[in-house]
Amino acid sequence: MNPGGRTSFTTIVVPDGLSKSEHRRAARMGPRAVTSTRPINVLMEAAGFEAIEVDDVTQDFIDTAEAWFKAFATRAVELRPLLGNEFDYRQRARQEMITAAGRGWLRRLLVNGTTPSS
């Protein structure tokens, strides 16, 4: 922690309001830590943060992920020999996250909070 300072990070979450089947699919399509059932602001407060701000930056994430996917696809001939099976795995994972975020099953959040001075 940064005593008396400001902390910022991004995270991906499964939003509230999804059906059980949508939630399961979102959890499979997102990164490992996406399965937390507690809202990010509750987790931040439990960790001792104050002045918590949470901004949804999902569209920026989708735009960046699509550009990353296209850049890798464009360079597949050079990258596939270097990465082997990992190339296809990464591209599938990127496409799944793009799809899930586009459907509203995943959200990318920018989280800011301050820690109290000692």
C-alpha angles and dihedrals in degrees: 000000000000104000111227091354141108122263126197132181142148126238138174119233139178105241125231119258101051122130116251092257092048090048091052092048092047091051090052093047096048134065120287098263093054094094098079111128096203122088114252094242090056090051091048092050091049088053090055101258123146135192089035117190123186120190125186108231096167096128091052088049092051091049092050094044091050091050090048091049092049093046091053092045091051090053097040094120091059099035101045094066090048097046101029114190089352089074093064092040092054093046092050091048092049092049092049092052091047090050094046093047091048090053091050093248094118130036129195111217132194106212125196128179141155129229118222118251115254 
